[in-house]
Amino acid sequence: MKKIYLFSFILALFVSINSFGQSLNNLCQTSFPFCTGITYNNPAGVNSPSAQTGPNYMCLGSEPNPAWYYLQIEQAGEISIDIHTVPQHDVDFICWGPFLSNTSPCISELTGIGSPGSHHVAGAGGGYPAGNTIDCSYDASWQEWCFIPNAQPGEYYIFMITNYSNLPCNIVFNQINAGQTGAGATLCGPVASVSGNFFFDANNNGIKDTTESGLFEGLVYAPSCGYYTQSDSTGNYNGYICAAPDTIWSFYNNNFPYVNVSPGFYQLSTNTTNADFAVSVPPNIFDISTTLTNYHPARPGFDFPCILTLSNMGTELSCGTLTLTYDTIFDYISSTPPADIISGNTLTWNNECLSLFQNKNFNIIFNLDTSVAISTPYMLTANFNLTQNDTNITNNSDSIIGIVVGSYDPNDKQASPEGLIENSAAFAEQEIEYTIRFQNTGTYQATNIRLLDTLSGWLQIPSFTLLSSSHPCTFNISENGIVQFFFDNINLPDINTNETGSHGFVKFKVKCRPELGYGGNVYNTARIYFDFNQPIVTNTALTYTKLYTSIPTVKKPVSSHISVNPNPAKNNITVTVDYNGKENLNLEITDAQGKIVMKQTNPSSKKILNLGISSLSTGTYLIKISSKDFSSVQPLIIY
């Protein structure tokens, strides 16, 4: 018999449909298919509502954090399922059947008779069946086994797993007797196809007119399959559902946060060919984002190429002035397109305009002299000032901060933030930025390059945003978060022919799931395919939170945003602090070498700070605002 624990649940974390957490299959009616031959490894629900009322849960004394699945039998025989948690925490389950459907038996037909005892032996029947209950266990162990005897083709079984511990963990389960003599197998495959088109609905009538074009990067998700599909360059997509009915959900590329997609979903049961999604935009939103990326670390005696990417995330033609201020240890070589003004260590491009949905790259090459010492710090900062009223000033600037290095691995994976992050940041759905860098170290040019990256289950896949790439590329998202980037006809030269030109990269960001706030590890490793060669496997980047051993009290996260205007500046700046805490604010300005050149303390009630900076030399600085409960940094350019 399970030992009963008492918990004081002081937090209720409700995960929205867009988070793609356990809440999608927390009801019998929205159960996911269980497939023979697949090992499932899913983050467990934590502190979510208990299972729905109606079913008889037999041996289960409680049903916290439920996740529902169903088995559709294709091959007759026995099915034995291993269920365990990583790390080891208490997990339970119940299974009902057989039925003729995966949804109609919900509630009224999930029955049991009496209270047979739990079992904790692999492959044992444990005293079941009882009513429609095939197997059940309320054991205090971290490992369980579900046993279905003599399953027949066409039958359905309904299966629920609970995270009794209410502690963060992954639940891992699979059919352990698959392929053995006398073993049954499930049917997992499309039951209906779906296709449609993402299009720009210029007149907002919800219908694709002959003059309206399709849109690339529309994303469709089918929960019954755990499957993603994406629209092509003409807006067309093709997918399928694995259960009927199923609800397919639409998302559009997060590079364009202001767009509206209509309808948001379709509920389907049969083959569907016109499941179109109309993408419209509200007027008068001006928003340009700036992303600055280096191909590889700074090394004495080598070129240091960078790409500066502007993206029109708004809904109108937007124009402004772009500046890039670089550390004086670098020698400027060239830029494409060329800068309009070169003044000291600042490059300026005037009257840069981007149309709706447009991205534009600026390729800049610096060189680092052989005399520069290893471990010398450096910083480069890009900034875009819009001519129009800027809707979002938080994405106008981007910086590269690093140190000079010697030798390095040219094929790597970087995460930002990397390492330990605050649990409160994860609860607030912290964005993690990833960069995959590659270099052709072979003896001949690479015609095609493919990058494969499997996103962690702790990440919200629909929040994926492509930020920048060294060369034109396409990408797709499929299955359970598998992202592939295709650099077709890149013709990347080898290191001996053109060292500077032999490098490339792709940069993207994605939000973490709020459940990570309870503790977990977000691992990410990429595979790089040069033509038909075996993949090069990068290092593994890790972002993680500490594991809570009890249910935490979560306060509203303290805001950590500051803005600096104007920037670049010459004589005076205004620092605006979005702060909801009670502590006094400390301000520090540091130069590129980390020396504090200005410092002051202000009461927490003072949210706007006016500073004179005429005494500071031309260059790039960092402004840091901090208190006991938060810290935020913004670059500052003084000309």
C-alpha positions as CSV (number, residue, x, y, z in Angstrom):
1,M,0.0,0.0,0.0
2,K,1.3,3.4,-0.8
3,K,2.6,5.6,1.9
4,I,0.4,8.8,2.0
5,Y,2.2,12.1,2.0
6,L,0.7,15.5,2.9
7,F,1.4,18.5,0.7
8,S,0.4,22.1,1.1
9,F,-0.2,23.2,-2.4
10,I,0.4,26.9,-2.3
11,L,0.9,27.4,-6.0
12,A,-1.3,26.6,-9.0
13,L,0.6,26.7,-12.3
14,F,-1.8,26.7,-15.3
15,V,-0.1,26.0,-18.6
16,S,-1.7,27.5,-21.6
17,I,-2.4,25.5,-24.8
18,N,0.6,27.3,-26.4
19,S,3.0,25.9,-23.9
20,F,2.4,22.3,-25.2
21,G,2.8,20.9,-21.7
22,Q,1.1,18.0,-20.0
23,S,-2.1,20.0,-20.0
24,L,-2.8,19.1,-23.6
25,N,-3.5,15.5,-22.6
26,N,-4.7,15.9,-19.1
27,L,-8.2,14.7,-20.1
28,C,-9.3,11.3,-21.3
29,Q,-11.0,12.9,-24.3
30,T,-7.7,14.5,-25.4
31,S,-5.4,11.5,-24.8
32,F,-2.3,10.9,-27.0
33,P,-1.6,7.7,-28.9
34,F,0.9,5.2,-27.5
35,C,3.0,3.6,-30.1
36,T,4.9,0.3,-30.1
37,G,8.6,0.9,-30.8
38,I,8.8,4.5,-29.3
39,T,10.3,5.4,-26.0
40,Y,8.5,8.4,-24.5
41,N,10.5,10.8,-22.4
42,N,8.2,13.7,-21.3
43,P,8.4,16.3,-18.6
44,A,5.9,15.4,-15.9
45,G,3.2,17.7,-14.9
46,V,3.8,19.5,-11.6
47,N,1.1,20.9,-9.3
48,S,-1.5,20.7,-12.1
49,P,-5.2,19.9,-11.4
50,S,-6.1,16.3,-10.4
51,A,-7.7,14.0,-12.9
52,Q,-11.3,14.6,-14.0
53,T,-14.2,13.3,-12.1
54,G,-16.3,10.4,-13.4
55,P,-14.0,7.5,-14.0
56,N,-13.5,4.9,-11.3
57,Y,-9.7,5.1,-10.6
58,M,-9.8,1.8,-8.6
59,C,-6.5,1.4,-6.7
60,L,-5.4,5.1,-7.1
61,G,-5.9,6.9,-3.8
62,S,-5.2,10.2,-5.6
63,E,-4.7,11.3,-9.2
64,P,-2.4,14.3,-9.3
65,N,-0.8,15.6,-12.6
66,P,-2.5,13.2,-15.0
67,A,-1.3,12.4,-18.5
68,W,-3.7,10.3,-20.7
69,Y,-2.8,8.0,-23.6
70,Y,-4.6,5.4,-25.6
71,L,-3.5,2.2,-27.4
72,Q,-5.1,1.1,-30.6
73,I,-4.2,-2.6,-31.1
74,E,-2.9,-3.7,-34.6
75,Q,-1.3,-7.1,-33.7
76,A,-2.7,-9.6,-31.2
77,G,-0.7,-10.5,-28.1
78,E,0.5,-9.4,-24.8
79,I,1.7,-5.8,-24.2
80,S,4.0,-5.0,-21.3
81,I,4.8,-1.3,-20.6
82,D,7.7,-0.1,-18.4
83,I,7.1,3.2,-16.7
84,H,9.8,5.0,-14.6
85,T,10.9,8.5,-13.7
86,V,14.2,10.4,-14.0
87,P,15.2,11.4,-11.4
88,Q,13.5,8.7,-9.3
89,H,10.2,10.0,-7.9
90,D,6.9,8.3,-7.2
91,V,4.8,7.5,-10.3
92,D,1.5,5.6,-10.6
93,F,-0.8,4.4,-13.4
94,I,-4.2,2.9,-14.4
95,C,-5.3,1.2,-17.6
96,W,-8.8,0.4,-18.8
97,G,-10.2,-1.7,-21.7
98,P,-10.9,-3.1,-24.2
99,F,-13.1,-0.6,-26.0
100,L,-14.1,0.2,-29.6
101,S,-13.0,3.9,-29.4
102,N,-10.4,6.0,-27.7
103,T,-12.9,8.7,-26.6
104,S,-16.5,7.4,-26.3
105,P,-15.6,5.2,-23.2
106,C,-14.4,8.3,-21.3
107,I,-16.1,8.8,-18.0
108,S,-19.0,6.3,-18.1
109,E,-17.2,3.2,-19.2
110,L,-14.0,3.6,-17.1
111,T,-15.2,1.3,-14.4
112,G,-13.9,-1.2,-11.8
113,I,-15.4,-3.7,-9.4
114,G,-14.0,-4.1,-5.9
115,S,-10.4,-3.1,-5.0
116,P,-7.8,-5.6,-6.2
117,G,-4.4,-4.9,-4.8
118,S,-1.6,-3.0,-6.6
119,H,1.2,-5.0,-8.2
120,H,4.8,-4.1,-8.6
121,V,6.2,-7.0,-10.7
122,A,7.2,-6.7,-14.3
123,G,4.7,-8.6,-16.5
124,A,2.4,-9.6,-13.6
125,G,-1.3,-9.2,-13.8
126,G,-1.8,-8.1,-10.2
127,G,-5.3,-9.5,-9.7
128,Y,-6.9,-7.7,-12.6
129,P,-9.1,-7.3,-14.7
130,A,-11.9,-5.9,-12.5
131,G,-14.7,-4.3,-14.5
132,N,-13.1,-2.5,-17.3
133,T,-9.9,-1.9,-15.3
134,I,-7.0,-4.0,-16.9
135,D,-4.2,-2.9,-14.6
136,C,-3.5,-0.4,-11.8
137,S,-0.8,0.4,-9.3
138,Y,-0.5,2.8,-6.4
139,D,2.9,1.6,-5.3
140,A,5.4,4.1,-3.7
141,S,8.1,3.2,-6.3
142,W,9.7,5.2,-9.0
143,Q,9.1,2.3,-11.5
144,E,5.9,0.5,-12.5
145,W,4.8,-2.0,-15.1
146,C,1.5,-2.1,-16.9
147,F,0.4,-5.5,-18.3
148,I,-2.3,-6.0,-21.0
149,P,-3.0,-9.7,-21.7
150,N,-4.4,-11.0,-25.0
151,A,-5.0,-7.7,-26.7
152,Q,-6.8,-8.1,-30.1
153,P,-6.7,-6.1,-33.3
154,G,-9.2,-3.2,-33.4
155,E,-9.4,-2.9,-29.6
156,Y,-8.6,0.3,-27.7
157,Y,-7.1,0.6,-24.2
158,I,-7.0,3.9,-22.2
159,F,-4.0,4.5,-20.1
160,M,-3.3,7.2,-17.4
161,I,0.0,8.1,-15.7
162,T,0.2,10.3,-12.7
163,N,3.1,12.1,-11.0
164,Y,2.2,11.4,-7.4
165,S,5.5,13.0,-6.1
166,N,4.5,16.4,-7.5
167,L,8.2,16.9,-8.0
168,P,9.8,17.8,-11.4
169,C,11.0,14.8,-13.3
170,N,10.7,13.2,-16.7
171,I,8.4,10.2,-17.1
172,V,9.9,7.6,-19.4
173,F,7.8,4.7,-20.7
174,N,7.8,2.2,-23.6
175,Q,6.6,-1.3,-24.6
176,I,9.4,-3.5,-23.3
177,N,8.3,-6.8,-25.0
178,A,7.9,-5.2,-28.5
179,G,8.9,-7.7,-31.2
180,Q,9.0,-10.7,-28.9
181,T,7.1,-13.9,-29.6
182,G,3.5,-13.5,-28.5
183,A,3.8,-9.8,-28.1
184,G,1.0,-7.5,-29.4
185,A,1.6,-4.2,-31.2
186,T,-0.3,-0.9,-31.5
187,L,-1.4,0.9,-34.6
188,C,0.1,4.4,-34.9
189,G,-0.3,6.2,-38.1
190,P,-2.3,8.8,-39.9
191,V,-6.1,8.4,-39.8
192,A,-6.7,11.4,-42.0
193,S,-4.7,13.8,-44.1
194,V,-4.8,17.6,-43.8
195,S,-3.5,20.3,-46.2
196,G,-4.0,24.0,-46.6
197,N,-2.3,27.3,-47.1
198,F,-1.0,30.2,-45.0
199,F,-1.6,33.4,-46.9
200,F,-1.3,37.2,-46.4
201,D,-4.9,38.4,-46.0
202,A,-4.4,41.9,-47.3
203,N,-8.2,42.8,-47.3
204,N,-9.0,40.9,-44.1
205,N,-11.8,38.9,-45.6
206,G,-10.5,35.5,-44.4
207,I,-10.4,34.2,-48.0
208,K,-7.4,33.8,-50.2
209,D,-8.0,36.0,-53.2
210,T,-6.1,35.6,-56.5
211,T,-3.8,38.6,-55.7
212,E,-2.9,37.4,-52.3
213,S,0.4,35.4,-51.8
214,G,1.2,32.4,-49.6
215,L,3.5,32.7,-46.6
216,F,6.5,30.6,-45.6
217,E,7.1,29.5,-42.0
218,G,3.5,28.9,-40.9
219,L,3.5,26.1,-38.3
220,V,0.8,23.5,-37.7
221,Y,0.6,21.2,-34.8
222,A,-1.4,18.0,-34.5
223,P,-1.6,16.9,-30.8
224,S,-2.7,13.3,-31.5
225,C,0.5,12.7,-33.4
226,G,2.8,15.0,-31.6
227,Y,3.6,16.2,-35.1
228,Y,4.6,19.5,-36.6
229,T,4.4,20.5,-40.2
230,Q,5.4,23.8,-41.8
231,S,4.3,25.8,-44.9
232,D,6.6,26.0,-47.8
233,S,7.7,29.1,-49.9
234,T,4.2,29.2,-51.5
235,G,2.3,28.9,-48.2
236,N,1.2,25.3,-48.7
237,Y,1.5,22.7,-45.9
238,N,0.7,19.0,-45.7
239,G,0.1,17.0,-42.5
240,Y,-2.1,14.4,-40.9
241,I,-3.9,13.5,-37.7
242,C,-3.5,10.2,-35.8
243,A,-6.9,10.3,-34.1
244,A,-10.4,11.4,-35.0
245,P,-11.5,13.9,-34.0
246,D,-8.3,16.0,-33.5
247,T,-7.7,19.7,-33.2
248,I,-4.8,21.1,-35.3
249,W,-3.4,24.4,-34.1
250,S,-1.8,27.2,-36.2
251,F,1.1,29.4,-35.4
252,Y,3.0,31.9,-37.5
253,N,6.7,32.6,-37.3
254,N,7.5,34.5,-34.1
255,N,9.7,36.9,-36.0
256,F,6.3,38.6,-36.6
257,P,4.7,38.9,-33.2
258,Y,2.0,41.3,-34.2
259,V,0.3,39.2,-36.9
260,N,-3.1,37.6,-36.4
261,V,-3.8,34.1,-37.7
262,S,-7.4,33.1,-38.4
263,P,-8.8,30.6,-37.6
264,G,-6.6,29.6,-34.7
265,F,-7.4,25.9,-35.1
266,Y,-9.5,23.3,-37.0
267,Q,-11.2,20.3,-35.5
268,L,-11.0,17.4,-38.1
269,S,-12.1,13.8,-38.4
270,T,-11.7,13.1,-42.1
271,N,-9.4,14.0,-44.9
272,T,-9.3,17.8,-45.3
273,T,-7.8,19.8,-48.2
274,N,-8.7,23.4,-47.5
275,A,-7.7,24.1,-44.0
276,D,-6.3,27.5,-44.8
277,F,-5.0,30.1,-42.3
278,A,-5.4,33.8,-43.0
279,V,-2.5,36.0,-41.7
280,S,-3.4,39.7,-41.2
281,V,-1.6,42.6,-39.6
282,P,-2.9,45.6,-37.7
283,P,-1.7,49.0,-39.1
284,N,0.8,51.5,-37.8
285,I,3.2,49.3,-35.9
286,F,6.9,50.2,-36.4
287,D,9.4,47.7,-34.9
288,I,12.8,46.8,-36.1
289,S,14.9,44.2,-34.3
290,T,18.7,44.1,-34.4
291,T,20.8,40.9,-34.1
292,L,24.6,40.9,-34.1
293,T,26.5,37.6,-34.5
294,N,30.2,36.7,-34.9
295,Y,31.2,33.7,-37.0
296,H,33.9,32.6,-34.5
297,P,35.8,33.9,-31.5
298,A,38.4,36.7,-31.9
299,R,41.9,35.3,-32.5
300,P,45.1,37.3,-32.9
301,G,46.2,37.4,-36.5
302,F,42.9,36.4,-38.0
303,D,39.8,38.1,-39.5
304,F,36.8,38.5,-37.3
305,P,33.7,38.5,-39.5
306,C,30.3,39.5,-38.1
307,I,26.7,39.6,-39.5
308,L,24.3,42.3,-38.4
309,T,20.7,41.4,-39.1
310,L,17.8,43.8,-39.2
311,S,14.3,42.3,-39.1
312,N,11.1,44.2,-39.7
313,M,8.8,42.8,-37.0
314,G,6.2,45.5,-37.4
315,T,3.4,46.0,-39.9
316,E,4.6,48.9,-42.0
317,L,7.6,50.1,-44.0
318,S,10.1,51.2,-41.4
319,C,13.2,53.3,-41.7
320,G,16.0,54.6,-39.5
321,T,19.7,54.8,-38.8
322,L,22.0,51.9,-38.0
323,T,25.2,52.2,-36.1
324,L,27.9,49.7,-35.1
325,T,30.5,50.6,-32.5
326,Y,33.4,48.2,-32.2
327,D,36.3,47.8,-29.8
328,T,39.5,49.6,-30.7
329,I,41.5,46.3,-30.6
330,F,39.8,45.6,-34.0
331,D,40.9,47.0,-37.4
332,Y,37.9,47.6,-39.7
333,I,38.4,45.9,-43.1
334,S,35.1,46.2,-45.0
335,S,31.3,45.9,-44.9
336,T,28.6,44.9,-47.4
337,P,26.7,47.0,-48.0
338,P,29.3,49.7,-47.3
339,A,28.8,52.1,-44.4
340,D,27.8,55.7,-45.2
341,I,29.9,57.1,-42.4
342,I,33.1,55.8,-40.8
343,S,33.9,57.9,-37.7
344,G,36.5,56.6,-35.3
345,N,35.3,53.2,-34.3
346,T,31.7,53.7,-35.3
347,L,30.1,52.7,-38.6
348,T,26.8,54.3,-39.7
349,W,24.3,53.4,-42.3
350,N,21.7,56.1,-43.0
351,N,18.1,55.8,-44.1
352,E,17.9,52.0,-44.0
353,C,14.3,50.9,-44.8
354,L,12.7,47.5,-44.5
355,S,9.3,46.5,-45.9
356,L,6.8,44.2,-44.2
357,F,8.3,40.8,-43.3
358,Q,11.7,41.8,-44.7
359,N,15.1,40.8,-43.2
360,K,18.4,42.4,-44.2
361,N,22.0,41.3,-43.5
362,F,25.1,43.5,-43.1
363,N,28.4,41.6,-43.5
364,I,31.3,43.3,-41.6
365,I,34.9,42.1,-41.5
366,F,37.4,43.1,-38.9
367,N,40.9,41.9,-38.3
368,L,42.7,41.4,-35.0
369,D,46.4,42.2,-34.9
370,T,48.9,39.5,-33.8
371,S,50.0,41.8,-30.9
372,V,46.6,41.6,-29.1
373,A,47.0,39.5,-26.0
374,I,45.0,36.4,-25.2
375,S,42.1,37.0,-22.7
376,T,41.7,40.7,-23.8
377,P,38.0,41.6,-23.3
378,Y,36.1,43.1,-26.2
379,M,32.6,44.4,-27.0
380,L,30.8,45.4,-30.2
381,T,27.3,47.0,-30.1
382,A,24.8,47.6,-32.9
383,N,21.9,50.0,-32.5
384,F,19.0,50.9,-34.8
385,N,17.1,54.2,-34.3
386,L,13.7,54.3,-36.1
387,T,12.5,57.5,-37.8
388,Q,8.9,56.5,-36.9
389,N,7.5,56.1,-33.4
390,D,9.1,52.9,-32.2
391,T,6.6,50.3,-30.8
392,N,9.2,48.3,-29.0
393,I,12.6,49.8,-28.0
394,T,13.9,46.7,-26.2
395,N,15.1,44.9,-29.4
396,N,16.8,47.9,-31.0
397,S,20.3,47.0,-29.7
398,D,22.5,43.9,-29.6
399,S,26.0,43.3,-28.4
400,I,28.8,40.8,-28.7
401,I,30.9,40.6,-25.5
402,G,33.8,38.2,-25.4
403,I,37.5,37.7,-24.8
404,V,40.4,37.1,-27.2
405,V,41.2,33.3,-27.5
406,G,43.8,31.1,-29.1
407,S,42.8,27.8,-30.8
408,Y,39.2,26.6,-30.7
409,D,36.7,24.1,-32.0
410,P,35.2,25.6,-35.2
411,N,32.0,23.5,-34.9
412,D,30.2,24.4,-31.7
413,K,26.9,25.0,-30.0
414,Q,26.3,28.0,-27.7
415,A,23.4,28.9,-25.5
416,S,22.6,32.2,-23.9
417,P,21.9,32.2,-21.0
418,E,24.0,29.1,-20.3
419,G,24.4,27.3,-17.0
420,L,22.3,28.0,-14.0
421,I,19.3,30.5,-14.4
422,E,16.9,31.6,-11.7
423,N,13.8,29.6,-11.1
424,S,11.8,32.8,-11.4
425,A,13.2,33.4,-14.9
426,A,12.0,29.9,-16.0
427,F,8.5,30.5,-14.5
428,A,8.4,33.7,-16.6
429,E,9.3,31.6,-19.7
430,Q,12.9,32.8,-20.2
431,E,14.0,32.9,-23.8
432,I,17.1,30.8,-24.6
433,E,19.2,31.9,-27.6
434,Y,21.2,29.2,-29.5
435,T,24.0,29.7,-32.0
436,I,25.3,26.8,-34.1
437,R,28.7,27.6,-35.7
438,F,30.4,25.5,-38.4
439,Q,33.5,25.5,-40.5
440,N,34.6,23.5,-43.6
441,T,37.9,22.0,-42.4
442,G,38.0,19.6,-45.3
443,T,39.9,19.8,-48.6
444,Y,37.1,20.9,-51.0
445,Q,34.1,23.2,-50.9
446,A,30.9,21.9,-49.3
447,T,28.0,22.1,-51.7
448,N,25.2,21.5,-49.2
449,I,25.2,21.7,-45.4
450,R,22.4,20.5,-43.1
451,L,22.1,21.2,-39.4
452,L,19.9,19.0,-37.2
453,D,18.8,20.1,-33.7
454,T,16.4,18.3,-31.5
455,L,14.8,20.8,-29.1
456,S,14.4,19.7,-25.5
457,G,11.0,18.8,-24.0
458,W,11.5,21.7,-21.6
459,L,11.2,24.2,-24.5
460,Q,8.0,25.6,-26.2
461,I,8.5,24.6,-29.8
462,P,5.9,27.0,-31.3
463,S,7.9,29.9,-29.8
464,F,10.9,29.1,-32.1
465,T,12.3,32.3,-33.8
466,L,15.0,32.3,-36.4
467,L,17.2,35.3,-35.6
468,S,20.1,35.3,-38.1
469,S,22.2,33.1,-40.4
470,S,25.5,33.5,-42.2
471,H,24.1,32.4,-45.5
472,P,20.6,32.0,-46.9
473,C,18.9,29.0,-45.4
474,T,15.5,27.3,-45.0
475,F,14.4,25.4,-42.0
476,N,11.6,23.1,-41.0
477,I,10.2,21.8,-37.7
478,S,8.8,18.3,-37.6
479,E,7.9,15.5,-35.3
480,N,8.6,16.3,-31.6
481,G,10.7,19.4,-32.0
482,I,13.3,18.3,-34.6
483,V,14.6,21.4,-36.3
484,Q,16.6,21.1,-39.5
485,F,18.4,24.0,-41.3
486,F,19.2,23.6,-45.0
487,F,22.0,25.5,-46.6
488,D,21.5,24.3,-50.2
489,N,24.1,25.3,-52.8
490,I,26.1,27.1,-50.1
491,N,29.4,26.1,-51.8
492,L,31.3,26.9,-48.6
493,P,35.0,27.0,-49.4
494,D,37.4,24.9,-47.4
495,I,39.7,26.3,-44.8
496,N,42.8,26.1,-47.0
497,T,41.2,28.0,-49.9
498,N,39.5,30.8,-47.9
499,E,39.8,30.6,-44.1
500,T,37.5,33.6,-43.5
501,G,34.9,32.3,-46.0
502,S,34.9,28.8,-44.6
503,H,32.8,29.7,-41.6
504,G,29.0,29.8,-41.1
505,F,26.3,29.9,-38.4
506,V,22.7,30.0,-37.6
507,K,21.1,31.7,-34.6
508,F,17.6,31.2,-33.1
509,K,15.8,31.5,-29.8
510,V,13.0,29.6,-28.1
511,K,11.1,30.0,-24.8
512,C,11.4,27.5,-22.0
513,R,8.3,26.0,-20.5
514,P,7.3,27.4,-17.1
515,E,7.5,23.9,-15.5
516,L,11.3,24.4,-15.7
517,G,10.9,26.7,-12.8
518,Y,10.5,23.6,-10.6
519,G,14.0,22.4,-11.6
520,G,15.3,20.7,-14.7
521,N,18.1,20.5,-17.3
522,V,17.8,21.8,-20.9
523,Y,20.4,20.0,-22.9
524,N,21.0,20.9,-26.6
525,T,23.4,19.3,-29.1
526,A,23.5,19.8,-32.8
527,R,24.6,17.6,-35.7
528,I,26.3,19.2,-38.7
529,Y,26.2,17.4,-42.1
530,F,28.6,18.5,-44.8
531,D,27.3,17.0,-48.1
532,F,27.2,13.2,-47.6
533,N,29.8,12.9,-44.9
534,Q,29.0,11.6,-41.4
535,P,27.7,14.3,-39.1
536,I,29.9,16.3,-36.8
537,V,28.4,16.3,-33.3
538,T,28.9,19.6,-31.4
539,N,29.4,20.1,-27.7
540,T,26.3,19.9,-25.5
541,A,25.0,23.3,-24.2
542,L,23.2,23.2,-20.9
543,T,20.9,25.7,-19.3
544,Y,19.3,24.5,-16.0
545,T,17.5,25.4,-12.8
546,K,17.9,24.1,-9.3
547,L,15.6,21.4,-8.2
548,Y,13.0,22.3,-5.6
549,T,12.5,19.7,-2.9
550,S,9.2,21.3,-1.8
551,I,6.5,23.3,-3.5
552,P,7.9,26.9,-3.7
553,T,6.0,30.1,-3.1
554,V,6.3,32.0,-6.4
555,K,6.0,35.8,-6.3
556,K,5.4,37.9,-9.3
557,P,8.8,38.2,-11.1
558,V,10.5,41.5,-10.5
559,S,10.7,43.4,-13.7
560,S,14.3,43.7,-15.0
561,H,14.0,46.0,-18.1
562,I,15.8,49.3,-18.5
563,S,16.0,51.5,-21.5
564,V,18.5,54.2,-22.5
565,N,17.8,57.2,-24.7
566,P,19.3,58.5,-26.8
567,N,21.7,55.8,-27.6
568,P,24.3,56.5,-29.1
569,A,24.6,59.7,-27.0
570,K,27.1,62.5,-26.5
571,N,26.2,64.7,-23.5
572,N,23.1,63.5,-21.7
573,I,21.1,60.3,-21.4
574,T,17.8,59.3,-19.7
575,V,17.7,55.9,-18.1
576,T,14.1,54.6,-17.7
577,V,13.6,51.7,-15.2
578,D,10.6,49.4,-15.4
579,Y,10.8,48.2,-11.7
580,N,8.1,47.0,-9.3
581,G,10.3,46.2,-6.3
582,K,10.9,48.1,-3.1
583,E,14.7,48.1,-2.9
584,N,16.9,51.1,-3.7
585,L,18.4,51.1,-7.2
586,N,22.2,51.1,-7.8
587,L,23.5,52.4,-11.1
588,E,27.0,51.6,-12.5
589,I,28.5,52.5,-15.9
590,T,31.6,50.5,-16.8
591,D,34.0,50.8,-19.8
592,A,35.1,48.1,-22.1
593,Q,37.8,47.0,-19.6
594,G,35.2,46.6,-16.8
595,K,36.3,49.7,-14.9
596,I,33.5,51.6,-13.2
597,V,33.4,55.1,-14.5
598,M,30.1,56.4,-12.9
599,K,28.1,55.1,-9.9
600,Q,25.1,56.3,-7.9
601,T,22.3,55.0,-5.7
602,N,18.7,56.1,-6.2
603,P,15.5,55.4,-4.2
604,S,13.3,52.7,-5.6
605,S,10.6,55.2,-6.3
606,K,12.8,57.0,-8.8
607,K,12.2,55.3,-12.2
608,I,13.7,57.9,-14.5
609,L,17.4,58.9,-14.1
610,N,18.9,61.8,-16.0
611,L,22.7,61.5,-16.4
612,G,25.3,63.8,-17.8
613,I,28.0,61.8,-19.7
614,S,30.0,64.6,-21.4
615,S,33.0,63.8,-19.2
616,L,33.2,60.2,-20.6
617,S,35.4,59.4,-23.6
618,T,34.1,58.1,-26.9
619,G,33.5,54.4,-26.8
620,T,31.2,51.5,-25.8
621,Y,30.1,51.2,-22.2
622,L,27.7,49.0,-20.1
623,I,25.0,50.5,-17.9
624,K,24.0,48.2,-15.0
625,I,20.9,48.9,-12.8
626,S,20.6,46.5,-9.8
627,S,19.0,46.0,-6.4
628,K,18.8,43.1,-4.1
629,D,16.1,41.4,-6.2
630,F,17.1,42.1,-9.8
631,S,19.9,43.2,-12.2
632,S,19.7,44.4,-15.8
633,V,22.4,45.6,-18.2
634,Q,22.2,47.7,-21.4
635,P,25.0,48.8,-23.7
636,L,25.7,52.5,-24.2
637,I,27.6,54.1,-27.1
638,I,29.2,57.5,-26.6
639,Y,30.3,59.3,-29.7
